[in-house]
Amino acid sequence: MNLLRLWRTVKYLSAEQWLYRFICRGARARMGKFPAATRVRIEKAAAALPLPTADSDELKEIAEAVLLLQKTVHGDDPAGVRNGQFSLLNQDFDFGDIKNISWRGEFHEGNNPLRRMNLAYMGYVVPLLAQGREDDPEIVCRILDGLEEQNPWSAPGVFRDVWNAYTASHRLINLLSGLALFRKAGANPAEKFEARILEHVRLCAAFIHANLERDLQYNHLLKNYVALTVFSAASGGLPKAFRFLPNALRQSVYQNILADGGHAERCPMYHVLSILDFEVLCCSGVFDDDLSYKLARTKRKMEQALPVMSHPDGDVALFNDSWIGEAPPAGQVVDLSDTPETTRIPETGYVRLGREGTAIIFDCGPCGPDDNPGHAHADFLSVEASIGGHRFLVDPGVPTYTAGELRDVSRSAASHNGPHLNGIEPIEFWKSFRVGRRGKASEIIAPELQEFAPIWCAGRHDGYAHVGVETKRYIALWPDDALLICDLMQGRFSTDSASNFLVPNTWDKTDGGSLRFNRDGVSISVEALTGELSPAGLNRHWSRFGVEAAAHQFSLSPDQIGNQRRSALWLSWSQNAAPPDPEALSGLLDCLSTC
């Protein structure tokens, strides 16, 4: 079974990915076996690169985009860093002093190195140096000293976390941006400290160039290219060794950004982060007019797509591996004030219905690119909903990247606001980021459905086709009054099914006679028009990485009619809202079954 699962995972890889899996992983194995020779080789390559500077106008413009990101992650002034205090993915670590930083600690992430990587990104130096305090460059140099002393290239696992190309890419960008902001604040770093930082940056550039993540590709490889672009902007142009970048970037743009402006990995959080990457690329000044135009045009398309994935609170939906606080709020990146009642990015697979304080965001697309779906969740046909300006139906979020039960549960279909078969997954997850068999979702465009409600959308997915079941969902919204969610499964059933819905406990729940949720003067009544509604129980969600919050969860079990299972949920928050009559609802579900 494991061999079959492995085949279902790797059969989607491209020939290029197969090739570079052997090349890149072989190179990493040699690096681990011969660390001293690797260091000599990379240092020789670094010496052949120009030493960057931190005073170019292009780098200062790049640094402003990087500062927007790092203020979101680390705050306006992470002064505690001066005393060895860090906040890494919503957990605080106090080492007492910079010299006591434990770079190779476990950081409560088990078998996943994400917090070690975040510490080594050094994003905190950007807002720190932006303050222009005279002694902070020395603080940064002391941090670099500790990083290098505790992470010799002979250390087991060092090329997996502190010294991998993705981590080094972040560190290069952050160190150069921090120095540029330090100068922009009117301060001049002592020559010896600036030289120390720039030498490390140059070493990072050579390391990245020698270890481009051509095996993973997508956002990792794009970040490598962005880092080399930032280095080039600080060096007065593309060094000879980096003249491959324009063609490489053209291919990476095509791979990462879809025709409708959405991100290929279908994670709204990564979409925002990629917009910032494109801002950096556009500011660099190292590319010709043709590529610069292509980058700017792509960035505009991404900005136009972002409102489809955004809530009235100004931040993104949390589909797939997305969470709040890792990227700037969407409303700080684009103007969300004039979003139409119905918007869609069809290739990405998201539809947004609503206006003002009401928004329904519907996931009816693929879980990610077939050759790299590592950030996927089983959220086919799931919805997130904001009502009265507050998030009401929420995604479970991301509790961890560590392989295990919690990672599996948070990615499962039953944890999302969509229809599911009990005990059967529409996506075959394994380890932290592996995906074997996977279904696909798509939007249903059917004229016969359009007369039932003022605004609506519908979708299907084939994630249960391997057990003979097709799944469809119809969503109708009366923006000031009510929401209707209809689910239909048809085929051969071997297990029970249900549609679960997750509501944050910032909404008060009452069960007296009918299920109702209340918050800030908004009262939402929940009613089953078809099927049986369960009492609301306790559950949890993680809108911020690793930060558990309480939630209510209720379930709607369908009625079975022949080979079909049907359910219809009515959510109303206005006295004007009247549910559809049974005959009309039955006709709608009949229509949905034939679409």
C-alpha positions as CSV (number, residue, x, y, z in Angstrom):
1,M,0.0,0.0,0.0
2,N,2.8,2.4,0.8
3,L,4.4,1.8,-2.7
4,L,1.0,2.5,-4.3
5,R,0.6,5.7,-2.3
6,L,4.1,6.7,-3.3
7,W,3.3,6.2,-6.9
8,R,0.0,8.2,-6.6
9,T,2.2,11.0,-5.2
10,V,5.1,11.1,-7.6
11,K,3.4,10.3,-10.9
12,Y,2.4,14.0,-11.2
13,L,6.0,15.2,-11.1
14,S,7.4,16.8,-14.3
15,A,10.5,15.5,-16.0
16,E,12.3,18.6,-14.8
17,Q,11.3,18.0,-11.2
18,W,12.4,14.3,-11.4
19,L,15.8,15.4,-12.9
20,Y,16.4,18.0,-10.2
21,R,15.3,15.7,-7.4
22,F,18.3,13.6,-8.2
23,I,20.6,16.6,-8.9
24,C,19.6,18.7,-5.9
25,R,19.3,15.9,-3.4
26,G,22.6,14.4,-4.5
27,A,24.3,17.8,-4.1
28,R,22.8,18.2,-0.6
29,A,24.1,14.7,0.3
30,R,27.6,15.7,-0.9
31,M,27.4,18.9,1.1
32,G,26.7,17.0,4.2
33,K,29.4,14.4,3.6
34,F,32.1,17.0,2.6
35,P,31.2,20.2,4.5
36,A,34.7,21.7,4.6
37,A,35.1,21.3,0.8
38,T,31.6,22.8,0.3
39,R,32.5,25.8,2.4
40,V,35.6,26.4,0.4
41,R,33.7,26.2,-2.9
42,I,30.9,28.5,-1.8
43,E,33.3,31.0,-0.3
44,K,35.3,31.0,-3.6
45,A,32.1,31.7,-5.5
46,A,31.2,34.5,-3.0
47,A,34.5,36.2,-3.5
48,A,33.8,36.3,-7.3
49,L,30.6,38.3,-6.6
50,P,30.6,42.1,-6.1
51,L,30.3,43.3,-2.5
52,P,26.8,44.9,-2.3
53,T,26.1,48.3,-0.9
54,A,23.1,49.5,1.1
55,D,22.6,53.0,-0.2
56,S,21.0,52.6,-3.6
57,D,17.6,54.1,-4.2
58,E,16.3,50.8,-5.6
59,L,17.2,49.0,-2.4
60,K,15.6,51.6,-0.2
61,E,12.4,51.2,-2.2
62,I,12.6,47.4,-1.9
63,A,13.1,47.8,1.8
64,E,9.8,49.6,2.3
65,A,7.9,46.6,0.9
66,V,10.0,44.2,3.1
67,L,9.3,46.5,6.1
68,L,5.6,46.3,5.6
69,L,5.9,42.5,5.8
70,Q,8.2,42.3,8.8
71,K,6.3,44.8,10.9
72,T,3.3,42.5,10.5
73,V,5.3,39.5,11.7
74,H,7.6,41.1,14.3
75,G,6.0,44.4,15.3
76,D,7.0,48.0,14.7
77,D,10.1,47.8,16.9
78,P,11.2,44.4,18.2
79,A,13.6,45.9,20.7
80,G,13.5,42.7,22.8
81,V,15.8,41.2,20.1
82,R,18.6,43.2,21.7
83,N,18.3,41.1,24.8
84,G,17.7,37.7,23.1
85,Q,13.9,37.8,23.1
86,F,12.1,36.6,20.0
87,S,8.5,35.9,18.9
88,L,8.5,33.0,16.4
89,L,5.2,32.0,14.9
90,N,3.2,33.3,17.8
91,Q,5.4,31.7,20.5
92,D,7.8,33.8,22.7
93,F,11.3,32.7,23.4
94,D,13.6,34.5,25.9
95,F,17.2,33.3,25.7
96,G,18.3,36.0,28.2
97,D,21.1,37.2,26.0
98,I,22.0,37.2,22.3
99,K,25.0,34.9,23.1
100,N,22.6,32.3,24.5
101,I,20.4,31.9,21.4
102,S,19.8,28.2,20.8
103,W,19.8,28.1,17.0
104,R,19.4,24.4,16.8
105,G,16.6,24.1,19.4
106,E,13.5,22.1,18.9
107,F,11.1,25.2,19.3
108,H,8.0,23.1,20.0
109,E,7.7,22.0,16.3
110,G,8.7,18.4,16.6
111,N,10.0,17.0,13.3
112,N,9.5,20.2,11.4
113,P,12.2,23.0,11.4
114,L,9.8,25.9,10.7
115,R,10.7,27.9,13.9
116,R,14.4,27.3,13.5
117,M,14.0,28.6,9.9
118,N,12.0,31.7,11.1
119,L,14.7,32.5,13.6
120,A,17.3,32.2,10.8
121,Y,15.3,34.3,8.4
122,M,16.2,37.3,10.6
123,G,13.1,39.2,9.6
124,Y,13.2,41.0,13.0
125,V,16.3,42.9,11.9
126,V,14.3,44.9,9.4
127,P,12.0,46.9,11.8
128,L,14.9,46.9,14.4
129,L,17.4,48.6,12.0
130,A,14.6,50.9,10.7
131,Q,14.7,52.7,14.0
132,G,18.2,54.1,13.2
133,R,19.6,53.4,16.6
134,E,23.4,53.7,16.5
135,D,24.3,50.4,18.2
136,D,21.8,48.1,16.5
137,P,24.1,47.1,13.6
138,E,26.5,45.7,16.2
139,I,23.6,43.7,17.7
140,V,22.9,42.2,14.3
141,C,26.5,41.3,13.9
142,R,26.5,39.5,17.3
143,I,23.4,37.6,16.1
144,L,25.2,36.6,12.9
145,D,28.2,35.5,14.9
146,G,26.1,33.2,17.0
147,L,24.3,31.8,13.9
148,E,27.6,30.9,12.2
149,E,29.3,29.5,15.3
150,Q,26.4,27.2,16.2
151,N,25.6,26.2,12.7
152,P,28.9,24.9,11.1
153,W,28.2,23.2,7.8
154,S,29.3,19.9,9.5
155,A,26.3,20.1,11.9
156,P,23.6,17.4,11.2
157,G,20.5,18.9,9.6
158,V,22.0,22.4,9.1
159,F,21.2,22.2,5.3
160,R,17.6,21.5,6.2
161,D,17.0,24.6,8.2
162,V,19.5,27.4,9.0
163,W,21.5,26.9,5.8
164,N,19.0,25.9,3.1
165,A,18.4,28.1,0.1
166,Y,14.9,29.2,1.2
167,T,16.2,30.4,4.6
168,A,19.2,32.0,3.1
169,S,17.0,33.8,0.6
170,H,14.9,35.4,3.4
171,R,18.0,36.3,5.4
172,L,19.7,38.0,2.4
173,I,16.6,40.0,1.7
174,N,16.1,41.0,5.3
175,L,19.7,41.9,6.1
176,L,20.0,44.1,3.0
177,S,16.6,45.7,3.6
178,G,17.5,46.4,7.2
179,L,20.7,48.1,6.3
180,A,19.0,50.2,3.7
181,L,16.4,51.3,6.2
182,F,19.1,52.1,8.8
183,R,20.7,54.5,6.3
184,K,17.3,55.9,5.2
185,A,16.7,56.8,8.9
186,G,19.7,59.1,8.6
187,A,22.1,56.8,10.5
188,N,25.4,55.5,9.2
189,P,26.6,52.1,10.5
190,A,30.1,51.7,11.6
191,E,32.2,50.4,8.7
192,K,33.3,47.2,10.4
193,F,29.7,46.2,11.2
194,E,28.3,47.0,7.8
195,A,31.1,45.1,6.1
196,R,30.4,42.1,8.4
197,I,26.8,42.1,7.4
198,L,27.5,42.6,3.7
199,E,30.1,39.7,3.7
200,H,27.4,37.4,5.1
201,V,24.9,38.6,2.5
202,R,27.4,37.8,-0.3
203,L,28.0,34.3,1.2
204,C,24.2,33.8,1.2
205,A,24.0,34.9,-2.4
206,A,26.6,32.4,-3.5
207,F,25.0,29.7,-1.4
208,I,21.5,30.3,-2.9
209,H,23.0,30.4,-6.4
210,A,24.6,27.0,-5.8
211,N,21.5,25.5,-4.3
212,L,18.5,26.8,-6.2
213,E,15.4,24.8,-5.2
214,R,14.7,23.5,-8.7
215,D,13.4,20.3,-7.2
216,L,10.6,22.0,-5.2
217,Q,10.1,24.9,-7.6
218,Y,7.0,27.2,-7.1
219,N,7.2,29.7,-4.2
220,H,10.5,28.3,-2.9
221,L,12.3,28.8,-6.2
222,L,10.7,32.1,-6.8
223,K,12.0,33.3,-3.4
224,N,15.5,32.2,-4.4
225,Y,15.2,34.3,-7.5
226,V,13.8,37.3,-5.6
227,A,16.8,37.1,-3.2
228,L,19.3,37.1,-6.1
229,T,17.4,40.0,-7.6
230,V,17.7,42.0,-4.3
231,F,21.4,41.2,-4.2
232,S,21.7,42.5,-7.8
233,A,19.8,45.7,-7.0
234,A,22.4,46.3,-4.2
235,S,25.3,45.5,-6.5
236,G,24.4,48.0,-9.3
237,G,23.1,45.4,-11.7
238,L,23.1,41.7,-12.5
239,P,26.4,40.1,-11.8
240,K,27.7,37.9,-14.6
241,A,26.8,34.7,-12.6
242,F,23.2,35.9,-12.3
243,R,22.5,36.7,-15.9
244,F,20.3,33.7,-16.1
245,L,17.7,35.4,-13.9
246,P,15.5,37.2,-16.5
247,N,14.7,33.9,-18.4
248,A,14.4,32.0,-15.1
249,L,12.0,34.6,-13.7
250,R,9.8,34.4,-16.8
251,Q,9.4,30.7,-16.3
252,S,8.7,31.1,-12.6
253,V,6.1,33.8,-13.1
254,Y,4.3,31.5,-15.5
255,Q,4.5,28.6,-13.0
256,N,3.4,30.5,-9.9
257,I,0.8,33.0,-11.2
258,L,-2.3,31.8,-13.0
259,A,-4.0,33.6,-15.9
260,D,-6.7,35.1,-13.6
261,G,-4.0,36.5,-11.3
262,G,-4.4,33.8,-8.6
263,H,-1.5,32.0,-7.0
264,A,-1.0,28.4,-8.3
265,E,-0.7,27.0,-4.8
266,R,-4.2,28.4,-4.0
267,C,-3.2,29.7,-0.6
268,P,-4.5,33.3,0.0
269,M,-1.7,34.0,2.5
270,Y,0.9,33.0,-0.1
271,H,-0.9,35.2,-2.6
272,V,-0.3,38.3,-0.5
273,L,3.3,37.3,0.1
274,S,3.8,36.8,-3.6
275,I,2.4,40.3,-4.3
276,L,5.2,41.7,-2.0
277,D,7.7,39.6,-3.9
278,F,6.6,41.1,-7.2
279,E,6.8,44.6,-5.6
280,V,10.4,43.8,-4.8
281,L,11.1,42.6,-8.4
282,C,9.4,45.6,-9.9
283,C,11.5,48.0,-7.7
284,S,14.8,46.3,-8.4
285,G,15.7,48.2,-11.6
286,V,17.9,45.4,-12.9
287,F,15.6,44.0,-15.7
288,D,14.9,45.2,-19.2
289,D,11.7,47.0,-20.2
290,D,10.0,43.9,-21.5
291,L,10.4,41.9,-18.3
292,S,9.7,44.9,-16.1
293,Y,6.4,45.4,-17.9
294,K,5.6,41.7,-17.5
295,L,6.3,41.8,-13.8
296,A,4.3,45.0,-13.3
297,R,1.3,43.6,-15.3
298,T,1.4,40.3,-13.3
299,K,1.4,42.2,-10.0
300,R,-1.6,44.2,-11.1
301,K,-3.5,41.0,-12.0
302,M,-2.6,39.6,-8.6
303,E,-3.9,42.7,-6.9
304,Q,-7.1,42.5,-8.8
305,A,-7.6,38.9,-7.7
306,L,-6.9,39.5,-4.0
307,P,-10.3,41.0,-3.1
308,V,-12.0,37.8,-4.2
309,M,-10.2,36.0,-1.3
310,S,-10.7,38.8,1.3
311,H,-13.2,39.4,4.1
312,P,-14.8,42.7,5.2
313,D,-12.3,42.8,8.1
314,G,-9.6,43.5,5.6
315,D,-7.8,40.1,5.7
316,V,-7.8,37.0,3.6
317,A,-9.7,33.7,3.8
318,L,-7.7,30.9,5.3
319,F,-8.1,28.2,2.7
320,N,-5.3,25.6,2.5
321,D,-2.1,26.5,4.5
322,S,-3.1,30.1,5.3
323,W,-3.2,32.0,8.6
324,I,-3.4,35.5,9.9
325,G,-0.3,37.4,10.8
326,E,2.2,35.9,8.4
327,A,1.5,38.5,5.7
328,P,0.2,42.0,5.8
329,P,-3.6,42.3,5.9
330,A,-5.0,42.3,2.4
331,G,-6.5,45.8,3.0
332,Q,-2.9,47.1,3.5
333,V,-1.9,45.8,0.1
334,V,-4.9,46.6,-2.1
335,D,-8.1,48.7,-1.9
336,L,-10.9,46.4,-0.8
337,S,-13.6,49.2,-0.5
338,D,-15.2,48.7,-3.9
339,T,-15.5,45.0,-4.3
340,P,-18.5,44.0,-6.6
341,E,-21.4,41.8,-5.3
342,T,-20.1,38.8,-7.3
343,T,-16.4,38.3,-8.1
344,R,-14.6,35.2,-9.2
345,I,-11.1,34.0,-10.2
346,P,-12.2,30.9,-12.1
347,E,-8.8,29.3,-12.8
348,T,-7.8,29.6,-9.2
349,G,-11.3,28.4,-8.1
350,Y,-12.6,31.1,-5.7
351,V,-15.9,32.9,-5.8
352,R,-16.9,35.8,-3.5
353,L,-20.5,36.9,-3.0
354,G,-21.6,39.9,-0.9
355,R,-21.4,43.6,-0.2
356,E,-20.3,45.8,2.7
357,G,-20.2,43.7,5.9
358,T,-21.4,40.4,4.3
359,A,-19.1,38.2,2.3
360,I,-19.3,34.5,1.3
361,I,-16.1,33.1,-0.1
362,F,-16.5,29.7,-1.9
363,D,-13.7,27.3,-2.7
364,C,-14.5,25.5,-5.9
365,G,-11.1,24.9,-7.5
366,P,-8.1,22.5,-7.4
367,C,-6.3,21.9,-4.1
368,G,-3.1,23.2,-5.7
369,P,-0.9,22.4,-8.7
370,D,-0.7,18.6,-9.2
371,D,3.1,18.6,-9.2
372,N,3.4,20.5,-5.9
373,P,0.2,20.4,-3.8
374,G,2.0,20.3,-0.4
375,H,0.0,23.2,1.1
376,A,-3.4,21.7,0.2
377,H,-6.3,21.0,2.6
378,A,-9.4,19.0,1.9
379,D,-11.5,22.2,1.7
380,F,-13.4,21.4,-1.6
381,L,-16.7,23.3,-1.8
382,S,-16.0,24.8,1.7
383,V,-17.2,28.3,2.5
384,E,-16.0,31.1,4.8
385,A,-18.6,33.7,5.7
386,S,-18.6,37.1,7.3
387,I,-21.9,38.6,8.5
388,G,-22.3,42.0,10.1
389,G,-18.6,42.7,9.4
390,H,-17.5,39.7,11.6
391,R,-16.2,36.3,10.5
392,F,-18.9,33.7,11.1
393,L,-18.1,30.5,9.2
394,V,-14.4,30.0,9.5
395,D,-11.7,27.7,8.2
396,P,-9.9,25.5,10.9
397,G,-6.6,27.2,10.0
398,V,-3.1,25.8,10.6
399,P,-2.1,24.4,14.0
400,T,1.2,23.0,12.9
401,Y,3.4,21.9,10.0
402,T,4.6,18.9,12.0
403,A,3.5,15.5,10.7
404,G,1.0,13.8,12.9
405,E,-2.6,13.6,14.1
406,L,-3.1,17.4,14.5
407,R,-1.7,18.2,11.0
408,D,-3.9,15.4,9.6
409,V,-7.1,16.5,11.4
410,S,-6.7,20.2,10.5
411,R,-6.4,19.3,6.8
412,S,-9.3,16.7,6.7
413,A,-12.6,17.3,5.0
414,A,-14.6,16.9,8.2
415,S,-12.7,19.9,9.7
416,H,-13.8,22.2,6.9
417,N,-17.2,23.8,6.1
418,G,-18.0,21.5,3.3
419,P,-19.9,18.2,2.7
420,H,-17.9,15.0,3.5
421,L,-18.2,11.3,3.8
422,N,-17.3,10.0,7.2
423,G,-14.0,8.3,7.4
424,I,-13.1,8.9,3.7
425,E,-10.9,11.7,2.5
426,P,-11.1,13.4,-0.9
427,I,-7.4,13.9,-0.7
428,E,-4.8,11.3,0.4
429,F,-2.5,13.2,2.8
430,W,0.6,11.8,4.3
431,K,3.6,13.2,6.2
432,S,3.5,17.1,6.5
433,F,3.2,18.0,2.8
434,R,2.7,14.8,0.8
435,V,-0.4,14.2,-1.3
436,G,-1.3,11.0,-3.1
437,R,-4.7,10.5,-4.7
438,R,-6.5,13.8,-4.9
439,G,-9.8,15.0,-6.4
440,K,-10.6,18.3,-8.1
441,A,-13.3,20.8,-7.7
442,S,-14.8,23.1,-10.3
443,E,-17.5,25.8,-10.5
444,I,-20.9,24.9,-12.0
445,I,-22.1,27.5,-14.5
446,A,-25.8,26.7,-15.2
447,P,-28.3,29.2,-16.5
448,E,-31.2,27.2,-15.0
449,L,-29.9,27.9,-11.4
450,Q,-29.7,31.7,-11.8
451,E,-33.4,32.6,-11.1
452,F,-33.6,31.2,-7.6
453,A,-31.6,34.0,-5.8
454,P,-30.2,37.4,-6.5
455,I,-26.6,36.2,-6.3
456,W,-25.4,32.6,-6.2
457,C,-22.7,30.2,-7.1
458,A,-22.3,26.4,-7.3
459,G,-19.6,23.8,-7.6
460,R,-18.8,20.1,-7.7
461,H,-15.9,17.9,-6.8
462,D,-14.8,14.4,-7.6
463,G,-12.8,13.7,-4.5
464,Y,-15.1,10.7,-3.7
465,A,-15.2,9.4,-7.2
466,H,-13.0,6.5,-6.1
467,V,-15.9,5.3,-3.9
468,G,-18.6,6.1,-6.5
469,V,-19.9,9.4,-5.1
470,E,-20.3,12.8,-6.8
471,T,-20.6,15.9,-4.6
472,K,-22.2,19.3,-5.4
473,R,-23.0,22.4,-3.5
474,Y,-25.2,25.4,-4.3
475,I,-24.9,28.8,-2.4
476,A,-27.5,31.6,-2.6
477,L,-27.1,34.9,-0.8
478,W,-29.6,37.7,-0.1
479,P,-26.8,40.1,1.2
480,D,-28.9,41.9,3.8
481,D,-31.0,39.0,4.9
482,A,-30.0,35.4,4.5
483,L,-27.8,32.6,3.2
484,L,-28.8,29.3,1.7
485,I,-26.4,26.4,1.4
486,C,-27.6,23.2,-0.4
487,D,-25.5,20.1,-0.6
488,L,-26.2,17.1,-2.8
489,M,-24.3,13.8,-3.0
490,Q,-25.2,11.0,-5.4
491,G,-23.9,7.6,-6.0
492,R,-23.2,4.4,-4.1
493,F,-22.9,5.0,-0.3
494,S,-21.0,2.8,2.1
495,T,-20.8,5.3,5.0
496,D,-22.6,8.2,6.6
497,S,-22.2,11.8,5.4
498,A,-22.6,15.3,6.8
499,S,-21.8,18.9,6.3
500,N,-19.9,20.5,9.2
501,F,-19.8,24.2,10.0
502,L,-17.3,25.9,12.3
503,V,-18.1,29.2,14.1
504,P,-15.6,31.1,16.3
505,N,-16.6,31.4,20.0
506,T,-16.5,35.2,19.6
507,W,-20.2,34.5,18.7
508,D,-22.5,33.6,21.6
509,K,-24.6,30.5,21.0
510,T,-28.1,29.8,22.2
511,D,-29.8,26.5,21.6
512,G,-33.3,27.2,23.1
513,G,-35.7,25.9,20.6
514,S,-33.6,26.9,17.6
515,L,-29.8,27.4,17.0
516,R,-28.9,31.0,17.1
517,F,-25.6,33.0,17.2
518,N,-25.2,36.6,18.5
519,R,-22.5,39.2,18.3
520,D,-22.5,43.0,18.5
521,G,-26.2,43.3,17.7
522,V,-26.2,40.8,14.9
523,S,-28.3,37.7,15.5
524,I,-28.1,34.7,13.1
525,S,-30.7,32.0,13.1
526,V,-29.7,28.6,11.8
527,E,-32.3,26.2,10.4
528,A,-32.3,22.9,8.5
529,L,-34.7,23.1,5.6
530,T,-33.7,19.6,4.4
531,G,-31.8,17.2,6.6
532,E,-31.3,17.1,10.4
533,L,-29.3,19.7,12.3
534,S,-27.2,18.6,15.2
535,P,-26.8,20.7,18.5
536,A,-23.7,22.9,18.4
537,G,-20.8,21.3,20.2
538,L,-17.3,22.5,21.1
539,N,-14.4,22.4,18.7
540,R,-11.3,24.6,18.0
541,H,-9.6,26.5,15.2
542,W,-6.2,28.2,14.6
543,S,-6.6,31.4,12.6
544,R,-3.0,32.2,13.8
545,F,-0.4,29.5,13.3
546,G,-0.3,27.3,16.4
547,V,-2.7,29.5,18.4
548,E,-5.7,27.4,19.5
549,A,-9.0,29.2,19.9
550,A,-12.4,27.7,20.9
551,A,-15.1,27.3,18.3
552,H,-18.7,26.0,18.0
553,Q,-19.4,23.3,15.5
554,F,-22.7,22.1,14.2
555,S,-23.5,19.5,11.6
556,L,-26.2,19.0,9.0
557,S,-27.0,15.3,8.2
558,P,-28.7,14.8,4.8
559,D,-32.0,13.1,3.9
560,Q,-31.6,10.1,1.6
561,I,-33.8,10.0,-1.5
562,G,-32.9,7.0,-3.8
563,N,-29.2,7.3,-4.7
564,Q,-29.1,10.9,-3.5
565,R,-28.4,12.6,-0.2
566,R,-29.7,16.1,0.1
567,S,-29.4,18.8,2.7
568,A,-30.3,22.5,2.8
569,L,-29.1,25.0,5.5
570,W,-30.8,28.4,6.0
571,L,-29.0,31.2,7.9
572,S,-30.9,34.4,8.4
573,W,-30.1,37.6,10.2
574,S,-33.1,39.8,9.2
575,Q,-36.8,39.9,9.9
576,N,-37.3,40.2,6.2
577,A,-35.8,36.8,5.5
578,A,-38.2,34.1,4.5
579,P,-36.9,30.6,3.6
580,P,-37.9,29.2,0.2
581,D,-40.9,27.0,0.2
582,P,-40.4,23.2,0.1
583,E,-41.5,22.8,-3.5
584,A,-39.1,25.5,-4.8
585,L,-36.3,24.0,-2.8
586,S,-37.0,20.5,-4.1
587,G,-37.0,21.9,-7.6
588,L,-33.7,23.6,-7.0
589,L,-32.1,20.4,-5.8
590,D,-33.5,18.4,-8.7
591,C,-32.0,21.0,-11.0
592,L,-28.6,20.8,-9.2
593,S,-28.6,17.0,-9.6
594,T,-28.7,17.3,-13.4
595,C,-26.2,20.1,-13.8
